[in-house]
Amino acid sequence: MVFSSLKKLFFRNKESSDDLSELRGAISQYQGEEIEEEKEMLESVLDLAKIEVYDVMNHRKNLFSVDVDLPIKKIIDKVKDCPFSRIPLYKNHPDNIVGIIRVKTLLKEAYENKENLKKIKITELMSKPWFIPDNTSLLTQLQLFRARREHFAIVVDEYGDLQGIVTLEDIIEEIVGDINDEYDIESLNSLGIRKINDKSWLINGQVPLRDLNRQLGWNLDDENAVTLAGYLLDATRSIPQQGQKFIFNCFEFEIVRRNKNQLSQIKVTPPPEEQTACNII
């Protein structure tokens, strides 16, 4: 019953609160440690209707994109070692996304035209960007990804301004947890996350909390904030000064760099695994 109802939910154009309530009730009836993981995954599927793409997207400040007007050789050099399969292309300004290039397609063209790279026309290889509102629910976006056979979208706000990107993997990870691959740790630095010793990390303030929780296995509360900087602004009810230190939920935070009113670099030291209680400073 549960799986047939879930299938019906995914094929609907809109989420129904009655359907969701019915499914939650059915799932809650399943008991036993041996099915606890499956139960959590099913509940995560239902939570997709309450989460917006803005909450899980890769923020524009952490976005890897390439100027479409660069010489083709420079474009190839920039993307050949990147860990991403699709790269946004911009014109004049990084917020002006004009196309999406598949790295595999570009490298194939580069190989076939290695004697004369100038024959490659990047504008003929790129696809049109797909823009979606930042308040789209993950359940709706998952349905749209399936209907369009796409798994990459550009997120914009109500004014059409770039906010970030969201992928099918971002949504799947909300259901099954972090999907690690050989590039995940290597790509942390490109996300603004850098390990500085065995205990601490140096993190860009605009890194989303969900990315930190997924990538590093942390449990920072993302109920009232999207980014790490937002988390500290909410927790301190102020704009902390450079050099200030705080402890929240057993994590130690130190403001390493503040640019005007923006917390740009934050040192984070998670609690030891054996620590069970802490005080807030």
N, C-alpha and C positions, 0 to 999 in steps of 0.2 A: 504493500500500500504506500509506504513512504516514498519508495523510488519512483513509482508510477506518478505520484502526486508531484514530486520534484520535476519529473520530465514534463508534466503538464504545465508547471509553473514557468519553466524555461521557454516553452513554446508560446506563452501568452505575450501579448504586446504590452500589458501593464501588470504591475504587481497588485494582487488582491490581499487586503488585510485579513479577510476571512480565510483565504487559502493559507496564508502564513500562520495564522493562529491554529488552524487545523493541523498543519504539519508540525508545529512546535509541540502540540499536544501528543501527536503520534510518536514523535521522537523521544519525548520524556518518558514514555512507557517502557522503552528499552533499558534494561538494567544489566549490570555485570561488568567487571573490570575488563573482560576480554573484548568487549565492544566499545569501550570508553573512547578510544581514538576515533573510531568510525562515527560515534555519536557527536563528538566535538566537531568533526568535519561537516556533518549534516547541519548542525546548528550554525556553523560558519557560513554555509551556503545561504541560510535564511537571513543572516545578518547583512548580506550583500545589499539588501534592499534599504538598509539604514545608513550605509556608508557611501559617501560621495567620492567621485574620482579625485577631487582636490585633496582628499585625505591620504591618498596612496600614490599620487603622481610623483614623478621626478621633477623637482622644482626647476624653473627656468635658470636660476643662478647656478645650478649644477649640470646644466644641459650641455652635452657635447654636440656642437653643430659646426658647420663649415660654410665659409663664404662661397657662394655659387660662382662668383666672378674671379676667383683665384685661377691661376694657370692649372691645367689639368694635372701636371706632375706634382704640384704642391698639394692638390686635393688628394691624390693617391697616397702621397707620403703621410698625410695627416690621418687617413682612415685605415691604412694597411695593417696597423698593429692595434687598432682599437678593439675593445671587447664586445662591441655592439654589431648587430646584423643590419640595422637600418640607421641612417644618419640624417637628421634634418639639415636642409640647406637654406641659408638666408641670403637676402640681398640688401646691401647698404647698412643694415643694422641687425644684430642677432635676434631681435624680437620680430623681425619681418620674415617669417618662414614662407618660402615659396615652393618648396618641393622636398621630397624624401628620396634618398638614394639607397638602394640595397648594396651593401658592401660587396657581396658575392658577385653581383652583376657588374659593378665597376671594375673589380679585379679581373674578372673574365675578359672584359673589354680591353683592359690594360695588357693582359697577356697576349691577346689576339692582335693587338696593335702596338706591340712593344717597340717596333722599329720606327713608328711614327705616332706618338701619343697625341699629337695635335689633331688627329682624325677623330678623336673621341669628343663628342658633344654632350656635356653633362646635362644640359637642359632636355636632350632627347632621351636620356636614360632615366631621369627622375620621374617620380609619380607625383600626382597632385596631393597636397597635404589634406588630411581629413580633420576638420576642426569640430570639437565638441564642447558643450558648456561645462564649466567646472562643478556645477551642482548636479550633474547626472549621477544617478545611483549606480553602484557597481553591478547590480543585477541587470539593470537596463543596458549598461555598457557591455556586459557579457553577452546579452542577447544580440546587441548590435554588432559586436565583433563576429558572432556566429553568422548572422544574416549577411554581412558584407564580406565574409571570409577574409577579414583583416585582423591584425593583432598589434596595431600601432596607431595612436591618435594624438593630435595636438590639442591641449586643453587651453581654453580661453575663458575670460570672465565675461560679465554682462556687457562690457564695453568693447569686447573683441580683442582685448590685450592678452598677449601670451602669458600663460601661467606655468606651463610645463608640458610633459608628455605622460601618457599612460599606455601601458602595454597589456596584452593578454596575460603575460607572466605575472604582472603586478596583482591582477585579480585572482589568478590561480593560487598565488602565495597567500592570499587572504583566507583561502579554504584549507590548503594543505600545509601551510607553513613555508619557511624559507626553502627555495629550490637552489641548492648550491651547485655551481659548476666550476670548471677549472679557472674561470676568469674572475670569479666573485671577489676573492681576496685581492687580486691584482687591480681590480677596478675600484676598490675602496678609495684609493687616493683621488681618482677622478671624481668621486662623489663628494669629496671634501672631508674624508675620514682618514686619519693617519695615526698609526700606532707609534708612540714615541718611547715607550719602554715596556717592560713586562706587565705594568699595572695600569698605565694611562694612555689616553687617546687625545689627539689634537683634532678638533672638529669644527668645521665651518658652521656658524650659527644658523645658516639657512638650510642645513640638512634636515629633512623631515624626520620626526620621531619614529614613524613607522619603519623607515629605512634602517635607523639605528637598532630598533628592536629586532627586526628581521635579520639584519646582517650580523649583529653581534650577540644576539640572544638576550638582550636586555628587556626590562619591563617598565620603561618610563611611561608614565601616564599621558596618553595623547587625547584625553577627553576634552581638555580646554585649550589645547594649542596644537599647531601643526608642525612647527619647526623647533629645534633645540633652543634657539634664541627666544621664541615665543613662550616656550616652557618656563624659562628663567624669568621672563618679564611677568608672567602670570604668577609664578611661585613667590617672587620677591615683592610684587606689587610696586616695582620701581624699575629704573634703568640702571643696572649695576655699573659701578666704576671699574676701570681696568685695574686688575690686581685683586679685586674682591673675591672671596671664597665663600661657598655655601655648601651645605649638605642637605639634600632632600632625598627621601626614600633610600637612604644609605649610600647614595652616589655623591661624590665630592665634585663640585664644579668650581673652576677658577677662570675668571675673565682674563684671557691673555691679551686680547686686542679689542678695542672699541673704536669704531669709526663714526664720529659724531654720536648719533643716538642708536647706532646699529652695533649689536654684539657680533663681531665678525669672526673671532677665534676663541674657542672655549676648550679648556683642558678638562677632560672628564675622567675620573677614576672610579670605576665600579667597585662595589663592596666585595670583599672576599667571599667565596662561595659558602664558607661555613658560617658567615655572619648572619644572624637572624633578627637583630634589632639594632636600631640606631637612633640618635637624637637629631633634631633639626636645628641648625645654627642660623 
